[in-house]
């Protein structure tokens, strides 16, 4: 999981009793990662406890190693989450 790594996330598939809103202090996330030889990406739908939601897609390319994209993707996601709260 790239986008939800640094935020208080509940995966949408693990929260069947609360499909529409996450528990207080958490964000419900449904995301899909992908990669190619030198590219890493993640797209996700985030639902906040107050019902607001946002979609975030981050794509990287020309990575020496796929793991090099992880800190960038997760930090951008954290900053967007903080700006929404």
C-alpha positions in Angstrom: 0.0 0.0 0.0 1.5 3.2 -1.1 -1.0 6.0 -0.7 -2.4 4.9 2.7 1.1 4.2 4.2 1.5 7.4 6.3 -2.1 8.2 7.1 -4.6 6.6 9.6 -6.3 4.5 7.0 -8.8 1.7 7.1 -8.8 -0.4 3.9 -12.3 -0.4 2.4 -12.3 -4.2 2.1 -11.5 -4.6 5.9 -14.4 -2.3 7.1 -17.5 -4.2 5.8 -19.7 -2.9 8.7 -18.9 0.7 7.9 -18.9 0.8 4.1 -19.7 4.5 3.8 -17.9 6.2 6.6 -14.7 5.3 8.5 -14.3 5.3 12.3 -13.6 8.7 13.9 -10.0 9.8 13.3 -9.5 7.4 10.3 -9.9 7.6 6.6 -11.5 4.8 4.5 -9.3 4.0 1.5 -9.8 2.0 -1.6 -6.7 2.0 -3.7 -5.0 0.1 -6.6 -1.2 0.1 -7.1 0.7 -0.8 -10.2 4.1 -0.9 -11.6 6.2 -1.4 -14.8 9.9 -1.8 -15.2 10.8 1.8 -14.1 7.3 3.2 -13.1 5.3 3.0 -9.9 1.8 4.4 -9.4 -1.1 4.3 -7.0 -4.7 5.7 -7.3 -7.1 5.8 -4.4 -10.5 7.0 -3.2 -10.4 8.5 0.3 -13.5 9.0 2.5 -13.1 11.1 5.6 -15.2 10.6 8.8 -17.3 13.7 8.0 -18.3 12.3 4.6 -16.1 14.4 2.4 -14.0 12.4 -0.1 -11.2 12.9 -2.6 -9.5 10.9 -5.3 -5.7 10.9 -5.6 -3.5 9.5 -8.4 0.2 9.6 -8.3 2.5 8.3 -11.1 6.3 8.1 -11.2 8.7 7.2 -13.9 12.4 6.7 -14.6 13.0 5.1 -11.2 16.4 3.4 -10.7 14.5 1.0 -8.4 10.8 0.7 -7.9 11.2 1.1 -4.2 12.5 4.6 -4.8 9.0 5.8 -5.6 7.5 4.7 -2.3 8.6 7.6 -0.1 7.5 10.2 -2.6 4.1 8.7 -3.2 3.3 8.1 0.5 4.5 11.6 1.5 2.4 13.4 -1.1 -0.6 11.4 0.1 0.1 12.4 3.7 0.3 16.1 2.7 -3.0 15.9 0.8 -4.6 14.1 3.7 -3.4 16.8 6.2 -4.7 19.5 4.0 -8.1 17.9 4.0 -8.4 17.5 7.7 
